[in-house]
């Protein structure tokens, strides 16, 4: 069994915490969503949402009417986590089972992106992260769409990554047991695009062909 | 762009919240980890961890020395989220982009699993979830391993699921635009097991062959 991956304090079986921006950025850039938690009247809430990292900030967006967004834009403290699961680590005992993962935790508070130009830039980064190269191809964003959407930025300041990789670590006295041990790698990726009824007879645009 | 999936309150573009236990259970059973958030001195913390659902409870485990576990076992309020990403929803405008996902949010507090027998049962469920059928095959758990590990249960009482599925929904006036729209399905699965150096010449056990 895996011991939990506490981001707070070193524990008995702590995986190395890593504070290198390159490591933290590479995990953030690979993840499609983050989970944002905050306290409201002393109760914890957490919500998954799309995000993009640009330079030393994370950007999210949402409806101006969303309670989540309106709570966050006050600048309250949030905890943002991102988790990538790479493999199940199968040991010879349940106790030594684990998971190969890469995770990031960020403590921050939102800064509202105020100007229309900056908002549009954040929306471009968000869209191009989900479908690289698509922003310039799409129907241009409209003024009222920008107006209806809030963009929030979070500085990646107080952040750390945790990574477990490699094979299981069994107890020495278990190593010779005739029990299979190793990894079950996990698949993460994009499959071939499926057109909707308006695009059935349309060739895939180049940026989507390239994304496979 | 997707509007965020607030679990708290209906929003302008709320996806249907679902409170059916079967729906909630099926999402929980498919997910390999959950993110647990809690407040500590008014600051939010969140941590990804393995879990299993058994009947109407979720079980997690961790080192008895872990600060995370010791905080949770006090019975403080937690928010548990699980997110499965099914597809990127590519619309003709950035604004109508979305994500097909299935998520669950649970508000609960931990109950510590006290007896050795109940703890072992929880560890069996956890292990058999990660690698189905493996518990009876592995080196049996030892008394000191049970002693070193805390098991916590959370009742799935205050819980809801949210699901978005299907094709993009574009603005009517955009439908005829020569812009590709559709889905990019996301891959999630297990790949062929990779043996470690102790298992290289060992045939895969039947329960691992079956898991592919």
Interface residues (C-beta under 8 A of the other chain):
Chain A: X1 X2 X3 X4 X5 X6 X7 X8 X9 X11 X12 X13 X32 X33 X35 X37 X38 X39 X42 X43 X44 X45 X46 X47 X48 X49 X50 X60 X61 X62 X63 X65 X66 X67 X68 X69 X77 X78 X79 X81 X83 X85 X88 X90 X91 X92 X93 X94 X95 X97 X99 X101 X103 X105 X107 X123 X124 X126 X127 X130 X131 X134 X135 X137 X138 X139 X141 X142 X145 X149 X167 X168 X170 X174 X175 X176 X177 X178 X179 X180 X181 X182 X183 X184 X185 X186 X187 X188 X189 X190 X191 X192 X193 X194 X195 X196 X197 X198 X199 X202 X204 X205 X208 X211
Chain B: X1 X2 X3 X4 X5 X6 X7 X8 X9 X11 X12 X13 X32 X33 X35 X37 X38 X39 X42 X43 X44 X45 X46 X47 X48 X49 X50 X60 X61 X62 X63 X65 X66 X67 X68 X69 X77 X78 X79 X81 X83 X85 X88 X90 X91 X92 X93 X94 X95 X97 X99 X101 X103 X105 X107 X123 X124 X126 X127 X130 X131 X134 X135 X137 X138 X139 X141 X142 X145 X148 X149 X167 X168 X170 X174 X175 X176 X177 X178 X179 X180 X181 X182 X183 X184 X185 X186 X187 X188 X189 X190 X191 X192 X193 X194 X195 X196 X197 X198 X199 X202 X204 X205 X208 X211
